[in-house]
Amino acid sequence: MRSLRFLLARLAPPAALLLGLGLLVGCGHPASDKECQEIVERIATLEIEKTAGSSDSKTVGEQVDETKKALATNTLKDCVGKRITERAMACVHAAKSSQQIVDDCFK
């Protein structure tokens, strides 16, 4: 449980910056619940793999699910309906780090 708290603390700044600034810029369409969940899942996966140094899909998957549940209320509330482009979503899927998502995908 301590590692989950640590992870949530690490994810909060990138997720807040991403959702607070990035989704408001550009053309595109209103972000769906599914797209917002994909963004949160991708950021969580990249951070968990970085922190844990593991790419074991079962372990990472369990931690991603826990993280998504913990972040769901605020993150999805701040994301769903904000403007997003196909280019931004493609960038999220291709990103190698959560910082890359924040720095490159929503500017």
QUIZI-V786453 format. One record per residue. N is the residue number from 1. RES is the residue in three letters. PSI is psi in radians with two decimals (NA if undefined). Layout:
<<N;RES;PSI> <N;RES;PSI>>
This chain:
<<1;MET;-0.60> <2;ARG;-0.69> <3;SER;-0.58> <4;LEU;-0.74> <5;ARG;-0.73> <6;PHE;-0.78> <7;LEU;-0.76> <8;LEU;-0.67> <9;ALA;-0.65> <10;ARG;-0.61> <11;LEU;-0.45> <12;ALA;-0.89> <13;PRO;-0.84> <14;PRO;-0.72> <15;ALA;-0.74> <16;ALA;-0.77> <17;LEU;-0.82> <18;LEU;-0.90> <19;LEU;-0.57> <20;GLY;-0.63> <21;LEU;-0.87> <22;GLY;-0.72> <23;LEU;-0.17> <24;LEU;-0.22> <25;VAL;2.51> <26;GLY;3.11> <27;CYS;-2.52> <28;GLY;-2.59> <29;HIS;2.88> <30;PRO;2.29> <31;ALA;2.35> <32;SER;2.90> <33;ASP;-0.74> <34;LYS;-0.79> <35;GLU;-0.73> <36;CYS;-0.70> <37;GLN;-0.66> <38;GLU;-0.73> <39;ILE;-0.85> <40;VAL;-0.76> <41;GLU;-0.72> <42;ARG;-0.78> <43;ILE;-0.80> <44;ALA;-0.77> <45;THR;-0.82> <46;LEU;-0.73> <47;GLU;-0.71> <48;ILE;-0.77> <49;GLU;-0.69> <50;LYS;-0.82> <51;THR;-0.81> <52;ALA;-0.35> <53;GLY;0.38> <54;SER;2.53> <55;SER;0.31> <56;ASP;1.98> <57;SER;-0.59> <58;LYS;-0.85> <59;THR;-0.83> <60;VAL;-0.77> <61;GLY;-0.75> <62;GLU;-0.77> <63;GLN;-0.64> <64;VAL;-0.76> <65;ASP;-0.77> <66;GLU;-0.75> <67;THR;-0.76> <68;LYS;-0.72> <69;LYS;-0.74> <70;ALA;-0.59> <71;LEU;-0.19> <72;ALA;-0.89> <73;THR;-1.01> <74;ASN;-0.76> <75;THR;-0.86> <76;LEU;-0.63> <77;LYS;-0.68> <78;ASP;-0.16> <79;CYS;-0.87> <80;VAL;2.23> <81;GLY;-0.27> <82;LYS;2.72> <83;ARG;2.39> <84;ILE;2.59> <85;THR;2.83> <86;GLU;-0.63> <87;ARG;-0.72> <88;ALA;-0.73> <89;MET;-0.68> <90;ALA;-0.68> <91;CYS;-0.75> <92;VAL;-0.80> <93;HIS;-0.54> <94;ALA;-0.23> <95;ALA;2.52> <96;LYS;-0.16> <97;SER;2.74> <98;SER;-0.58> <99;GLN;-0.64> <100;GLN;-0.66> <101;ILE;-0.83> <102;VAL;-0.79> <103;ASP;-0.62> <104;ASP;-0.61> <105;CYS;-0.45> <106;PHE;0.60> <107;LYS;NA>>
